[in-house]
Amino acid sequence: MVCSWMSKGEVGLIDLEEWEAKCKCCGRCCYEKIEFEGDIFYTDIPCEMLDIESHRCTVYAERNQRRPGCVRLTPELAAGGFLPSDCPYVADIDNYQAPISEGE
């Protein structure tokens, strides 16, 4: 499946399988975040659907229906600053501003 919101810049469209293959399954995107005065901060509160040991969503195929707050990741959302700086989804974004972790 090729989605119109997915792009590879000048190279062309990528498909859903290629997009999702970028994920390294660290699970950090599944922790709650707080936005305060324009900065995004990680919390230590995981989504209730995240398996803490495997770092995988227990309802991945149905995540958007089972947990309304879960959003489908797009390149535009990835650029929004809520993924870790070492996440493959944001690796090619210049000057990417990752969320602030506790203790920073």
N, C-alpha and C positions, 0 to 999 in steps of 0.2 A: 504494500500500500504506500503510495506517495502522497504526502500531505502538502498542501500549498504553503503552509506556514513554516515548512522546513526548507532551509536553503544551505548551500555550500558556497555562498558568495558567487563568484564568477563561474564556478564549475558546474553548477546546476542543482537540482533537487536531490535530496537524500530520502530514502524511504524510512518508514517507521522502525523497521528491524535494525537498520544501520544506526538510527538515532538512539534507540534504546540500548544498543550494544556498547555505547559509550560509557554507560553506568558501570562503576567498579564496585557497586553494592556495599558502600561503607555505612549507609544508613543515616548519615549526618543530616541529610536533607529532610528526614522524617522527624526531627526534633522541633519542638515549638520554638518560634522566634518572636521577639518583641521589637516593634519599631518605636524608637523614642528620639524625638527631635531630629529626624532624618537619618538616624543610624539604626541598623538592624543588629540585634543581639541574639546570640544563641541562648537557649535555656537548657537545663538538664532534664527536661520533660519530653520523653518520646511520645510519638503518636501511639495510641492504644492498639493500633493494628500492626505495629512494628514488632517483629520477633527480635528481641535484644541479642540473642545468641547468633542467629544467622544473618542479622542485619537486613532482613527481607520483609517486605510487606506480606502479611498473612492473607490479605484479600486483594492482591494486586490487580487482578483482572476486573474486580468490581469496586475498586477503591473510591472512585468518584461517586458511586451510588451509596456505598456503605458509610462513607465519611465525607459529608458535603464540604468540609473545609479543605480537603485534599484537591489540589489543582493539577491538571495535566501539564507537564512541563513542555514549554515551547522555547525556541531560541530567545524570543523577546522576554519571556519570564526569567530565563536563565541569566540574562544580562541584568536583571533587576537587583542583584546583590544579596540573594538569600542562600546561595550555595557556597561551600567552602572554596577557597582559592585554588586548591589542588584538584578540584572536580574537573573531569574531562569535558563536561558540558561547557565550562567557561575558560578552558585552557587557551583558546584563541582570541579572547577578548582583551584588548589593550586596556591597561589601567583599571582592571576589574576591582571593585570594592567589595570584598567578602564581609560577611557578618562578623561582629566582634564576639570573641569567645570570652568566657568568664576568666578573669585575671588579666585581661589585656588592658 
